Amino acid sequence: MSIVEQILTAWDKTMETKDPTHLGTHLDDEFEFWSSDESVNSKAETREWSAAGGLRIGNFRTIYEDDKVSCATHNVTEDGAGPSTVMCFVKHKNGKVTFWKILRAFSAE
């Protein structure tokens, strides 16, 4: 399993259990999450919304990964929103994520 898939698995576990420690152990203190709308969340803010519930992720697929960066896709189900797919661009060092940028596209129904 790739590094990014390990992190996504922990992220989904946080969403399932509403326990932010699953994800938090993978995030660097300087972590930033950049959303499709260019909003930026800190480590604490990301842990908070991830543990709030209402979202689940799955079907992880690593496109590229080396010892500094990763690129992957995954599906998202969210209460009150249609199905979507996310592409994420990730920077990591020493096993911790420092940067996570997503592009999210909603499926037409």
N, C-alpha and C positions, 0 to 999 in steps of 0.2 A: 504494500500500500504506500502510495506517495505521501510526502509530507503534507501537501495541501489536502489530500483525502483524509489523513488522520485528523487534521484541524477541522475540516468540514464535518466529520463524524462527531467530534467533540462539540462542535457548534450545534448540530442537530440534537445531541443529547441534552445540551443546555435548554434548547427550546422545548424538548419533550418533558424534562423534569423540572424546569424553571429554576435550576440550580446553576448560577453563573460560574461556578468553579471549574466545570468541565471545559469551558471555553477559556476562561481566565488564565489557566496554566500555560496556554499557548501564546498569549499576547505579551509583547514587550511593553514596558512601562510607557514608552513613547509612541505606542500604537496609534494609528489613525485609520478610520474607516471612511472611505469616500463613496458616497451613494451616486446613483445615476443622475440625480438632480444637483450634484456638486456640493451637497451638504457634507460636513465633516463631523464625525463623532470620535471622541476620545475612547480610551480603553474602558473607563468607567461607564460612559454613555452606551457603548456597544454592549457591554455586559448587561446593562439594565434593560435595553430593549430586547435583547436576545432572550432574557429570562422572563419577559412579560407574557410570553405565550402568544398563540394566534398564528404562528408561523411554523412551518416544517420544511426541511430541505432534504433532497435525496437525489439519486441517480447521478452520483459524482463521476466526473470524467476528467482526468488530467490530460491536458494538451501538451504542456511543456513544463519541465522542471529541471533546475540545476541547484547548486548549493547556495544561490542567492535569490532566485526568483522562481515563481510558478505561475502558470496560467491554467485555469480549469473552468468547467461548466457544471451547472447543477440545476435541478428543477426546484421550484418554490410553490408551495400551497400556502395561502394566507386567507384567514377569515375575512370575508367581505370583498375579496378580489379574485379575479380569474386566474387560471394557471399561468405560470411564467417560467422563463428560463433566464438564468444569470450566467454571465461570463465574468470571472474574477481574475484580476491581476494582482499578484502578491509579492511582497518583498519579505525575506526572512533572513535571520542570522542567528547562529548558535541555537537553532531549534525554536526560536520565538519569532512571531510575526511582527513586523514593524509598520507595514503599510498594506491596506486591502482596498482595492478599487473595483467597483462593480459596474456593469452595464446590464440592465434588466429589460427584457422584452416580454410583453404580455401576449399570450396566444389569442388569436381571433376565435370567437365561438359563434 
